[in-house]
Amino acid sequence: MKIIDMRVRTVAIPMNAQLRHNTGVHPGYLMRTILELITDEGIVGLGEVGGGDQRGALMKLKPRIIGMDPFDLEAIKLKTLRTIYYLSNSRLYGAIEIACLDIQGKAAGVPMCQLLGGKVRDAVPMIAYLFWRYDRPGGGDDTQAEDMADLCVQLHEDLGVNAMKLKAGVMEPLEEARVLELCRDRLGDGFGLRIDPNGVWSVSTAVRVGRRLEDLELEYFEDPAWGLEGMRAVRQQVRIPLATNMYPNKFDDLGPAVRLGCVDIILTDLHYWEGPRGVKDLAAVCRTFNLGVAMHSGAEFGIELAAMLHTAASIPAMHCAGDAHYHYLEDDIIVGGKMKYENGAIAVPTGPGLGVELDEDKMQRYEKLYEEKGDYYARFHEDTRRPDWYPNPGGI
């Protein structure tokens, strides 16, 4: 079997609110670049990547994979990820690997998780991912901790989720700490609590907030300060497990992070960690050093969500509920629409391959929406409500 063509399209799907974070605002829509790899046997593999419009970057790699066998993933990785230092992009390779595994699963007639060792769970629990919102459903903005606690209770009741994470670094730090205190009070001791300021807080602020939250028995405190040294300093002073999607988020930094004692839990990501097979490699290293593993969300649509579910289902140690922006999306680009939450979890697709297919009518609709709205990553992350604002890591 050979790859004979590549097709790439960028699409945007509306959300039910604008989501704030410490480097700007998702302005009412999320966008992804969708990859299709076509083989000489007529099998089409699907992949997906975020970070703005990636069509040009992927097309630069097209000559490197045309004629390749989609089962030869190590060679494909060498040709697209590790060839030369200025062409090393794990995000793009992750999308290509997802598409190749989709092809492999379709060719073999098995779901992707079977290619990763088989599944140990039929569904993956998810969290209530809380963002401070502009233009929330029904109107208005989130301005106080009670707004976030109300959203958490709503998602618990509507989706059945039993854990939450607050995307912090937006409001005053102690007001964000109060969100978790309210959620503990309203949802009880068995409800999982997490907070993630994405490294924007100073070490002193992270320690102050962390110590205030210690008695709440958080599942983890994610990326409280900037860099490996910042993480290490907080971990030495706060009695909450530290998790990361930032330090480390690549194999080059994994050894130093272990030696420094920076982190307790690493959030797996199919793009930062070089595709589903890379995540399995990461899980093996985490097992070696008794580090926990959880699942990161990169604002994915149904193709990548399916790949995440297959991967998470194949990792026995991944007992934490997974992150997902998914409940903010108004729609999806896959046949049948959005995947369903049942009792707080999303079922692993049964395949073959990813077990999802593109809805071409929706692809056309959301391609058009992207062309109308544009690439907000290209404008740098901004907050149009505060035109003079800019991110200031470590300045809080």
PANUKE-821197 format. One record per residue (C-alpha): residue in three letters; x, y, z; residue number from 1. Coordinates in steps of 0.5 Angstrom, whole numbers. Last residue first. Layout:
N
REC  res      X      Y      Z    n
REC  ALA      X      Y      Z  NUM
...
***
This chain:
396
REC  res      X      Y      Z    n
REC  ILE      3     76     77  396
REC  GLY      8     78     73  395
REC  GLY     11     71     72  394
REC  PRO      8     71     65  393
REC  ASN      6     78     62  392
REC  PRO      1     77     57  391
REC  TYR     -2     83     53  390
REC  TRP     -7     88     55  389
REC  ASP     -8     95     51  388
REC  PRO    -14     93     47  387
REC  ARG    -18     90     53  386
REC  ARG    -25     88     50  385
REC  THR    -21     86     44  384
REC  ASP    -17     81     48  383
REC  GLU    -11     78     44  382
REC  HIS     -7     72     42  381
REC  PHE     -3     74     36  380
REC  ARG     -7     76     30  379
REC  ALA     -4     70     26  378
REC  TYR     -7     66     32  377
REC  TYR    -14     69     30  376
REC  ASP    -14     66     23  375
REC  GLY    -20     68     19  374
REC  LYS    -27     69     21  373
REC  GLU    -30     69     13  372
REC  GLU    -25     64     11  371
REC  TYR    -26     60     17  370
REC  LEU    -34     60     16  369
REC  LYS    -33     58      9  368
REC  GLU    -29     52     11  367
REC  TYR    -34     51     16  366
REC  ARG    -40     50     11  365
REC  GLN    -36     46      6  364
REC  MET    -34     41     12  363
REC  LYS    -41     41     14  362
REC  ASP    -43     38      8  361
REC  GLU    -37     34      7  360
REC  ASP    -39     30     14  359
REC  LEU    -32     27     15  358
REC  GLU    -32     20     18  357
REC  VAL    -31     17     25  356
REC  GLY    -29     10     27  355
REC  LEU    -21     12     28  354
REC  GLY    -19      6     25  353
REC  PRO    -25      1     24  352
REC  GLY    -28      3     28  351
REC  THR    -31      2     35  350
REC  PRO    -31      9     37  349
REC  VAL    -29     10     45  348
REC  ALA    -35     12     49  347
REC  ILE    -35     19     52  346
REC  ALA    -36     20     59  345
REC  GLY    -39     24     64  344
REC  ASN    -45     19     65  343
REC  GLU    -46     19     58  342
REC  TYR    -43     25     54  341
REC  LYS    -45     24     46  340
REC  MET    -40     25     40  339
REC  LYS    -42     31     36  338
REC  GLY    -45     31     29  337
REC  GLY    -47     24     26  336
REC  VAL    -42     24     21  335
REC  ILE    -36     28     23  334
REC  ILE    -35     36     22  333
REC  ASP    -37     38     29  332
REC  ASP    -43     42     32  331
REC  GLU    -44     48     37  330
REC  LEU    -37     47     41  329
REC  TYR    -37     49     48  328
REC  HIS    -38     42     51  327
REC  TYR    -31     39     47  326
REC  HIS    -26     43     50  325
REC  ALA    -24     37     53  324
REC  ASP    -19     35     59  323
REC  GLY    -19     27     61  322
REC  ALA    -22     24     67  321
REC  CYS    -16     21     71  320
REC  HIS    -15     14     71  319
REC  MET     -9     13     65  318
REC  ALA     -5      8     68  317
REC  PRO     -8      2     64  316
REC  ILE     -7      6     57  315
REC  SER    -10      3     51  314
REC  ALA    -17      7     53  313
REC  ALA    -13     14     53  312
REC  THR    -10     12     46  311
REC  HIS    -17     11     43  310
REC  LEU    -20     16     46  309
REC  MET    -15     21     44  308
REC  ALA    -15     19     37  307
REC  ALA    -23     20     37  306
REC  LEU    -22     27     40  305
REC  GLU    -17     28     34  304
REC  ILE    -22     27     29  303
REC  GLY    -28     30     33  302
REC  PHE    -25     37     34  301
REC  GLU    -20     39     38  300
REC  ALA    -19     45     43  299
REC  GLY    -12     42     45  298
REC  SER    -14     38     51  297
REC  HIS     -9     34     55  296
REC  MET    -10     27     58  295
REC  ALA     -7     24     64  294
REC  VAL     -1     21     66  293
REC  GLY      2     20     73  292
REC  LEU      9     19     75  291
REC  ASN     12     13     78  290
REC  PHE     19     14     74  289
REC  THR     19      7     70  288
REC  ARG     11      8     69  287
REC  CYS     12     15     67  286
REC  VAL     17     13     62  285
REC  ALA     12      8     59  284
REC  ALA      7     13     59  283
REC  LEU     11     17     54  282
REC  ASP     13     11     49  281
REC  LYS      5     10     49  280
REC  VAL      4     18     48  279
REC  GLY      9     17     42  278
REC  ARG      5     12     39  277
REC  PRO     -1     16     39  276
REC  GLY      3     22     36  275
REC  GLU      9     26     37  274
REC  TRP      9     28     44  273
REC  TYR      7     35     43  272
REC  HIS      2     33     38  271
REC  LEU     -2     27     41  270
REC  ASP     -2     31     48  269
REC  THR     -1     27     55  268
REC  LEU     -1     31     61  267
REC  ILE      4     29     66  266
REC  ILE      3     28     73  265
REC  ASP      8     29     79  264
REC  VAL     12     34     77  263
REC  CYS     19     38     77  262
REC  GLY     23     33     81  261
REC  LEU     30     36     78  260
REC  ARG     32     29     75  259
REC  VAL     25     28     72  258
REC  ALA     24     34     69  257
REC  PRO     31     34     66  256
REC  GLY     30     27     63  255
REC  LEU     23     30     60  254
REC  ASP     26     36     57  253
REC  ASP     28     33     50  252
REC  PHE     22     28     50  251
REC  LYS     17     34     49  250
REC  ASN     12     38     54  249
REC  PRO     16     38     60  248
REC  TYR     14     43     63  247
REC  MET      8     45     59  246
REC  ASN      2     40     59  245
REC  THR      4     39     67  244
REC  ALA      2     37     73  243
REC  LEU      4     38     80  242
REC  PRO      1     34     86  241
REC  ILE     -1     38     92  240
REC  ARG      3     40     98  239
REC  VAL      6     46     96  238
REC  GLN     13     48     97  237
REC  GLN     18     44     94  236
REC  ARG     13     43     88  235
REC  VAL     13     51     87  234
REC  ALA     20     51     86  233
REC  ARG     21     45     82  232
REC  MET     15     48     77  231
REC  GLY     19     55     77  230
REC  GLU     25     51     75  229
REC  LEU     22     47     70  228
REC  GLY     19     53     66  227
REC  TRP     14     58     68  226
REC  ALA      9     57     75  225
REC  PRO      3     54     77  224
REC  ASP      3     49     71  223
REC  GLU     -3     44     73  222
REC  PHE     -4     44     81  221
REC  TYR     -7     37     81  220
REC  GLU    -13     32     84  219
REC  LEU    -14     37     89  218
REC  GLU    -15     36     96  217
REC  LEU    -19     42     98  216
REC  ASP    -14     43    104  215
REC  GLU     -8     45    100  214
REC  LEU    -12     50     96  213
REC  ARG     -9     56    101  212
REC  ARG     -2     53    100  211
REC  GLY     -3     53     93  210
REC  VAL     -5     60     92  209
REC  ARG      1     63     96  208
REC  VAL      5     58     93  207
REC  ALA      3     60     86  206
REC  THR      3     67     88  205
REC  SER     11     67     90  204
REC  VAL     13     63     84  203
REC  SER     10     68     79  202
REC  TRP      4     66     76  201
REC  VAL      3     65     68  200
REC  GLY      5     58     68  199
REC  ASN     -1     56     64  198
REC  PRO     -6     58     70  197
REC  ASP     -9     51     71  196
REC  ILE    -13     49     77  195
REC  ARG    -16     42     78  194
REC  LEU    -22     39     83  193
REC  GLY    -25     32     83  192
REC  PHE    -32     31     86  191
REC  GLY    -32     26     92  190
REC  ASP    -31     32     97  189
REC  GLY    -38     35     95  188
REC  LEU    -41     39     89  187
REC  ARG    -43     45     92  186
REC  ASP    -38     46     98  185
REC  ARG    -32     43     93  184
REC  CYS    -34     48     87  183
REC  LEU    -34     54     92  182
REC  GLU    -27     53     94  181
REC  LEU    -25     51     87  180
REC  VAL    -28     58     85  179
REC  ARG    -25     61     91  178
REC  ALA    -18     60     88  177
REC  GLU    -20     64     82  176
REC  GLU    -22     70     86  175
REC  LEU    -15     69     90  174
REC  PRO    -11     69     83  173
REC  GLU    -15     76     81  172
REC  MET    -18     74     74  171
REC  VAL    -15     71     68  170
REC  GLY     -9     66     70  169
REC  ALA    -14     60     71  168
REC  LYS    -17     55     66  167
REC  LEU    -21     52     72  166
REC  LYS    -21     44     72  165
REC  MET    -27     40     74  164
REC  ALA    -29     33     76  163
REC  ASN    -35     29     76  162
REC  VAL    -38     29     69  161
REC  GLY    -45     27     69  160
REC  LEU    -46     32     62  159
REC  ASP    -52     36     64  158
REC  GLU    -52     36     72  157
REC  HIS    -44     36     72  156
REC  LEU    -44     41     67  155
REC  GLN    -49     46     70  154
REC  VAL    -46     45     77  153
REC  CYS    -39     47     74  152
REC  LEU    -42     53     70  151
REC  ASP    -45     55     77  150
REC  ALA    -38     55     80  149
REC  MET    -35     59     75  148
REC  ASP    -41     65     76  147
REC  GLU    -40     64     83  146
REC  ALA    -33     66     82  145
REC  GLN    -34     73     79  144
REC  THR    -34     76     73  143
REC  ASP    -37     71     68  142
REC  ASP    -40     75     62  141
REC  GLY    -47     77     60  140
REC  GLY    -52     74     55  139
REC  GLY    -56     68     55  138
REC  PRO    -51     63     53  137
REC  ARG    -44     67     55  136
REC  ASP    -42     73     51  135
REC  TYR    -35     73     55  134
REC  ARG    -33     67     59  133
REC  TRP    -28     65     64  132
REC  PHE    -26     58     62  131
REC  LEU    -28     52     66  130
REC  TYR    -27     45     63  129
REC  ALA    -32     40     66  128
REC  ILE    -28     34     66  127
REC  MET    -28     27     62  126
REC  PRO    -29     20     63  125
REC  VAL    -26     15     58  124
REC  ALA    -31     10     55  123
REC  ASP    -30      2     53  122
REC  ARG    -24      1     58  121
REC  VAL    -17     -3     58  120
REC  LYS    -17     -2     50  119
REC  GLY    -12     -6     46  118
REC  GLY     -5     -6     45  117
REC  LEU     -4      1     41  116
REC  LEU     -6     -2     34  115
REC  GLN    -12     -5     37  114
REC  CYS    -14      2     40  113
REC  MET    -14      4     32  112
REC  PRO    -21      0     31  111
REC  VAL    -20     -6     27  110
REC  GLY    -21     -8     20  109
REC  ALA    -14     -9     18  108
REC  ALA    -14     -4     12  107
REC  LYS    -19      1     16  106
REC  GLY    -14      0     22  105
REC  GLN     -8      2     18  104
REC  ILE    -11      8     15  103
REC  ASP    -13     11     21  102
REC  LEU     -6      9     24  101
REC  CYS     -3     13     18  100
REC  ALA     -8     19     19   99
REC  ILE     -6     19     27   98
REC  GLU      1     19     25   97
REC  ILE      0     25     20   96
REC  ALA     -3     29     25   95
REC  GLY      2     28     30   94
REC  TYR      8     29     25   93
REC  LEU      5     36     24   92
REC  ARG      5     38     32   91
REC  SER     12     34     33   90
REC  ASN     15     40     28   89
REC  SER     22     39     27   88
REC  LEU     24     43     20   87
REC  TYR     29     48     23   86
REC  TYR     33     42     26   85
REC  ILE     34     38     20   84
REC  THR     31     31     19   83
REC  ARG     27     29     25   82
REC  LEU     20     30     24   81
REC  THR     18     29     17   80
REC  LYS     23     24     14   79
REC  LEU     25     21     21   78
REC  LYS     17     20     23   77
REC  ILE     15     17     16   76
REC  ALA     21     12     17   75
REC  GLU     18     10     24   74
REC  LEU     11     10     21   73
REC  ASP     12      5     16   72
REC  PHE      5      2     16   71
REC  PRO      3      8     12   70
REC  ASP      7      6      6   69
REC  MET     11     12      3   68
REC  GLY     10     14     -4   67
REC  ILE      8     21     -2   66
REC  ILE     11     22      5   65
REC  ARG     16     27      4   64
REC  PRO     13     31     -2   63
REC  LYS      7     32      2   62
REC  LEU     11     36      8   61
REC  LYS     11     43      5   60
REC  MET      4     41      4   59
REC  LEU      3     41     12   58
REC  ALA      6     47     13   57
REC  GLY      2     51      8   56
REC  ARG     -5     48     11   55
REC  GLN     -3     49     18   54
REC  ASP     -8     55     19   53
REC  GLY     -8     56     27   52
REC  GLY     -5     52     32   51
REC  GLY     -9     46     31   50
REC  VAL     -8     39     28   49
REC  GLU    -13     34     25   48
REC  GLY    -12     27     22   47
REC  LEU    -16     23     17   46
REC  GLY    -14     16     13   45
REC  VAL    -17     15      6   44
REC  ILE    -17      8      4   43
REC  GLY    -17      8     -4   42
REC  GLU    -12      2     -5   41
REC  ASP     -7      7     -8   40
REC  THR     -8     11     -1   39
REC  ILE    -10     18      0   38
REC  LEU     -8     22      7   37
REC  GLU    -13     27      9   36
REC  LEU    -11     32     14   35
REC  ILE    -16     37     17   34
REC  THR    -13     44     20   33
REC  ARG    -17     46     26   32
REC  MET    -21     52     28   31
REC  LEU    -25     54     35   30
REC  TYR    -30     59     35   29
REC  GLY    -33     65     39   28
REC  PRO    -26     69     40   27
REC  HIS    -22     64     43   26
REC  VAL    -19     70     48   25
REC  GLY    -12     72     50   24
REC  THR     -6     69     53   23
REC  ASN     -8     68     60   22
REC  HIS    -15     65     58   21
REC  ARG    -21     67     56   20
REC  LEU    -27     63     52   19
REC  GLN    -32     67     48   18
REC  ALA    -38     63     48   17
REC  ASN    -43     58     45   16
REC  MET    -37     56     40   15
REC  PRO    -37     56     33   14
REC  ILE    -33     51     28   13
REC  ALA    -28     54     24   12
REC  VAL    -25     49     18   11
REC  THR    -18     49     15   10
REC  ARG    -17     44      9    9
REC  VAL    -11     39      7    8
REC  ARG    -11     34      2    7
REC  MET     -5     29      1    6
REC  ASP     -4     24     -5    5
REC  ILE     -1     17     -7    4
REC  ILE      0     14      0    3
REC  LYS      2      7     -2    2
REC  MET      0      0      0    1
***
